[in-house]
């Protein structure tokens, strides 16, 4: 696997975790040892996305890049809204998190549809 494949996998994994249900997200966070601090999900995505923008922007379609930018902006807005947005209750019940999961699923779909070599 070359460096770009690994980066692609890391970005897809971070987006995939953002698209999962709250209980799967909480289990993952506990597995990481961060309790219910969901900002770790945002940090993992943001780190992988920033690297992708720098190193792989040419291999990410315009539509997929727009979806990734939207996802990054949604996560930033969660930070602005309240610290409670990063807690388990919010993960389970927040409309913003439900919308974010849909946006993540859409971004992941666009990355798969527009992957290099896929028509």
N, C-alpha and C positions, 0 to 999 in steps of 0.2 A: 504494500500500500504506500503510495507516495504522500508527500506532505499535504497536497490539495485534497486527496481523498480523506485523510484524517480530519482536516478542517471541515470539510463538507459533512462528515459524519458527526462531528462535535456540534455543528450548527443545527443539523437535523435533530440530534438528540435533545438539545436544549429547547428547540421549538416543540418537539414532540411532548416533552414534559410539560410545557406551558399549555398544551392542548388537552392534556389528560384531566380527568375528574379530580375533584378536591381530595377525595380519600387517597387516590394514587399519589397525588402531589404531597400530601401530608406524610404518607408512608416513606416516600423518597427523602423528604426533609429529615425525618427521624433517622433514616438510614445514614444520612450524611452527618448526623450529630448536631443539627442546628435547631432541633425542636420543631416549633411551628412557624419559624421565621421565614416567610415566603419570599422575602427579598433575595434570598439565595437563588431562587428561580430566575429572577430578573437579572441578577449579576451574571449568572452563567450564560444566559442568552446574550446580554449586552457584550460581554467579553468576546464570545464567539462571533457575534455580528460585527463588532469593530474590526476584528482580524479579517473577516470575510470582505468587508468593504475595502480594506487596504490591499489585500492580496488577491482577491478573487472577483472583484466587481465585474470584470469582463465576462465571466462565466455564469453570472446570475442575470436572468432576464430582467427587463425593465419592470414587468408586472410583479415578479417575485421580489425585486428590490423595493418596489413601492410598498408591498405587503410587509416586508421586514421593517421598513422605516415606520410604517403605521404601528406595528407591534411595539417597536422601541418607544415611540411617542406615547402609546397607551400605558406602557409600564412607567414612563416618566410622570405621566399624569396621576397614576396611583400614588406615587411618592408625594406629589403636591397635595393630594386630597386629604390624607391623614395617615398617621403611623399605624392606625388600626387596619388599614388596607392590607397589611402584611401579616395579619394574624389568622389563625385557623377559622374563626367565626366568619371573617370576611371571605376567605377562600370558599367556604361552604355556601354562603348566602348572598354575596354581593353580585349585583347586576353587572358591575364593571368587570368582575372576574369571569362571569359567564360570557360576556361579550369578548373579553380577552381570549378566552379559550377558543371561541369561534374564529377570531382573527388569526390565532396561532394555527389552527387546523387549515384555514385557507392559505396561509403562508407556506405551510408544509406541502400542501397540494400543489401550489404554484412552483415550488422548488422541484418537486418530482416531475411535473408536467413539462417544465422548461429546462430539465437537466441537460447538460451537454450530450449530444448524440441521440437525444430522444426527440422524435418528431411529433 
